Amino acid sequence: MARKNLLSGLMDDSKKFTAVNNEDEPPHKDEKQQITYKGIGALGAVTRSIDALAAKADAAKAIEEKLATGETVIDLDPTLIEDSFVTDRLAHTDEQFRELVEAIRLRGQDSPILVRPHPQKDGRYQIAFGHRRARAAKELGRPVRAVVKKLDDRDHVIAQGQENSARADLSFIERTMFADKLDTLGFDRETIMSALSADKTTVSKMLSVTKRIPAEVLTAIGAAKTTGRDRWHDLSVKFETENIAARAIEFTSSEEFETAEPDARFDMLVAFISRRQQQTSSIATLQPTARAWQRKDGAVKAKIKDDGKQFTIALKAEKASAFGAYITSNLDRLYEAFEKTQNLTKNGDQ
């Protein structure tokens, strides 16, 4: 029953959180005009983006409110709280976090975090969601407002994943690595889909990225907030080339790479791999082409190699030596015949 109460309206009604727009009530005339205005030009695009982020924030609050319904919000000492057993972020110090700290310092904590009694440590707690709010409270030296619920591991990761998905502040690769960690920990595909609010196809594509790209490379790149699914998928395909993984790991340890921003690191790695693959392709093109020739009676066999600059014929068989000597002694005559053929061809083209 605990699981049912916890996730009622979290799993079954999760789609409703992004559609709380009073669809039964038609918009007023003025509202229609405003919507039309928003859809025009660059200003419209920016406005729609802001509205989408606001809707995501509202959806996250809806999840938190549903989880807190009937529960007591208490103040906890943040030093008694530990992170989730599965991480979902690649970066823990960024500009947004500094803004969060400042906001909590000025007006307090708007919404509570969700924790469970720690499954192995008495008197301690484990965060399901609200890691940054807990860290901000700890940095400010104040208690953190929290809802405490008894959760098993499955409910824990579903609550953690759905709240983060609703907030939309995790990048694609962070969500992908979260899915990969759940998969590694043995959670079934249905649980991963619920945690990410994603369908089976999307989860499969996510896991294909982490299977191709080494974890060291993903961690080295970082969150890459503006890099989306398609570009990550395209990069992962490049790792199917032989030896690219080892070279990529070596490249990500360079000082130039480490000092760049995450999205810039992604672009640098794409450019590096593309150069390596072009060089490999060029080398392959320069490799001499080889073919074989032999007389029908097998008296002489030849291996012929041509790389565009050098042409070699290797003769083999009983009469190979004699035939080679004959060619050598007639090189002048053969070349003159070749020149005549070339001249005839040129004259015929004129």
N, C-alpha and C positions, 0 to 999 in steps of 0.2 A: 504493500500500500504506500510505503514511503516513496518508492520510485514513481508511482502513478501521480501522487500529489506534487512531487517535485517537478515532473515534466509535463503535467497537464497544461496545455497552452504554450508549452515550450517546443515540443516536437510536433504535435498534431496541428497546432494553430500557428506554427512559426511563420507561415507565409502571410498570415494576416497582419503581422507587425509592420510590414512594408506597404500595407494598403489601407491604413487608417486615415481615410480621406472623406469619411461620411458620404459614401457613394450614393446612398439613398436620397440625399438632399441635393437638388440641382444647384449649381453655382449661380450667384447673383450676376446680374448684367455687368456690373463693374468688375467683378472677378474675372469674367470671360475676357473683358478687354485687357485686363492686366496680363492674363495668360498669353493672349495673342501678342502683346508687346514683348513679353519675355522671350518669345521664340524667334525674335528678329536679330540677326547679325551676331557679332562677337559678344556684345553685352548680354544677349539672350543666352549664349552658351555658358558664360560665366555665371549668370543668375541660375540657370538650370543645374550647374555643378554645385553651387552653394546649396540650393534647395535639396539636391540629392544627398549631400553630406548631412544636412539637417534632418532629413528623413531617416537616414541610417542611425543618427544619434538618438532620435526618438524611438526607433525600433529597439535599440539596445536598452534604453530606459524601460521600455515596455517589458522586456524579458526580465530585467532586474526587479521590477515592481511585482511581476507575477511570482517570481521566486521568493520575494520577501513577504507576500501576502500571508497574513496569519502568523508571521514570524516576528520575533523581537529583534530590533536592531540594537546591538550593544557596542560599547567602546572596548576595543582590544589593544593591548600593548603590541605594537608592530614587531617587537623583538621576539615575541612568542610565535610569530607566523613564519612559515617556510613556503617557498615557491612550490608550484605544482610539480608532480613527479614527471611531467612531460612539458618541456619548454615550447613556447610558441613564438618567441621573438629572437631575432638575430642581433638587434641593437638595443642597448639599454640606456644609452646616454645620447640624447638628441635634443634638438631645439624644442620639439613638442613637449618633451618631458619637463624641460625647464619652465615652459609656459604653464604646465599643469601644477608644478610646485608653487609657482607664484599665484595661480588662481586659488588653490587651496589655502594658501597663506592669507590671502585677502578676504575670501568669503566662506571659507570652510569647505568641507567635503559634501558635494551635492548628492551623491548616491552611494549606498553602501557596497562593499565588496562581498563576495560569497566565499566562505571558508568551510572546511569540514574538520572535525576533530582528527588530529593526525593519526593515521592507522597504526603507527609503530611507537609513537612517543606520547606518553601521558602528559596532559597539561599544555600541549602545543597544538597548533593548527596548520592546515595546509590550504593554500589558496586555490580555488577553482577559477575565479576570475577577479580582476582588480589588482593585478601585480603592481602596476605603476602607481595606483592610488596608495597602496600599502607602502611602497618605497618612498613616495612623497611624504606621507605622514611620518615615517621613520626619520627622514631627513629633516623634517620640521620639528621633530621631537614632541609629537603629539599623538594621542590615540587615533586609531583608525576605526571608522564606523563599519560594522560588519554584521552580516547574517550568518549564523552558524547552523549548518544542516548536516545530518548524517548521510553521506553519499558513498556508494560503492564506486569502484574505479570507472565503471562504464558511465554512470550518471555524472561523475566528476568531469570526464573528458567531453561529454556531450554539452554540459553546461558551459565549460570553458570554451569550447570551439564555437558554439552558437552565439555566445555573447560577443566574442571577438569578431565573428563574421558580421554580426549586426552593426558593430561599431565601424567596420570597414577601415580600421587603421593598421591592419596587417597587410603587408605586400603579398603579391602572388606567391613568391618563393617562400615566404615565411609560412603561409598556409600550406604550401606544398610539403615543406619539411615537417610541419606538424602532422600532416597526413602520413608521411613516411615513418615518423616515430611511432604513431599509433599502430601502423601496419607491422613494424618491427617488434612492438610489444605484444603482438598477437591479437589485437582487436579485430573483430570481423568487419567485413566491408560495410554492412548495414550501420554499424556504430560509427565508422569513419564518415559515411555519407551524412548521418544525422549530425555529427559534430561540426561538419563543414557546411551544412545546409546545401549539399551538392549532390548531383545525380551520379550514377555509376560510371557513365562515360567520362565525366569531368574528373572524378577521382582517379580513374585509370590513367588518364593523360597526365595528371599530376605525378602519379607514382612512376610513370615512364621517364619523367625528367630526372627524378632522384636516382633511378636505376642507371641512367647513362652517365650523369655528371657526378664525379666523386664528391663525397661530403666535404673533403678538404677545400675543394674549389668553391662549393656553394657557400661555405662559411667565410672563405677569404673574400668573396664578392660582397657579401652582406645583404641587407634588406632590399636594396634597389627598388625604392618605392614606386618609381615611374615606369619601371620595366614590366610589361605585361606578359600574359600567358603565351602568346604566339611567338614572341622573341625568345622566351626561355625554351620553348619547344624547338625552335630552329637551332638554337645553340646546342641543345642536347643531341640533336641529330649529328652535328659535327663531331661529337665524341665517339661516333662509331668508326671513325678513321683510326687506323692502327697507330699506336704510340702517342696519340694526341693527349690522352689523359696525363701521362707522365710529364710531357712537355708543358701542359697547362698548369700542373701543380708547381713546377719549377718557376714558371713565369709569374704566378701569383705571389711568390715570395720576394719579388724584386721591390726595391725601395719605391720606385716610381708608382708601382701598382698599389702598394700598401698605403701611400699617402693620398691617394685619390679618393673621391667620394664614391659610394657604392654603385650608383648608376654609371659613373664614368669608368669604374673598374669593369663593369659588364661590357661596355663598349670597347675598352682596351683589349679584353680577352677575345671578343669576337674578331677584332682586327688582327690580333696575333695569330689566332687559329686559321683565319682566312689566308694570311700570308704564308703560313707553314704549308697549307694545303696547295696553294698555288706553286710554291717551290717544289713540292713533291711531284706535282703534275708536270712541271717543266722538266724535272730530272727524268721522269718516266718517258717523256716525249723524246729526250735525247738518247735514250738507250737504243743501241743499234738493233735494227730489225734483222732477223735471221731467217733464211730459207734454205731448202735443200734441192739438189738436182742430181740426177743420175741417168746414165744410159739405160736403155731398155734391157740390154744384155748384162747390165751390172758391171761392165768393164771399168768404168770410172764413176766415182761419186764426188760430189762437191758440196761444201757448206759455204754459203754466201752471207756475209754480214755487211750492212750499209747503215751508217749513222748520219748520212748527209755530207760528211766531210771525208770519211775514209771508207773505202770499198775493198773488202778482202775476199779472196776465194781460197778455200783450203781443199785440196784434192786428196782423195783416198781411194785406193784399189790397186790392183796389180799393175795397171798401166798409168797410174797417177804420175809417177816421176817422168816418164817419157812424154806424156801429154803436157805436163807443166813445162818441160824443156822446149817443146814445140811452140807453145804459146809465147814463151819468153823470146825465142828467136824470131818470132813473127810480130812482135809488138809494134814495130814501125809500120808494117803493112796494115795491121789491124787498125792502128790509129788513123792512118790516111783514109782507109775505107770509112771509118767513123766520121771523119771530117767531111768527106764527100756527101755522106748521108745527111749530115747537119745542114750543109749548104743547099742541098736539094730541097730540104724541108723549108728553109728560110725563103728560097726563091719561089717555092710553090705557095707560100703564104702571102707574097707581095701582089 
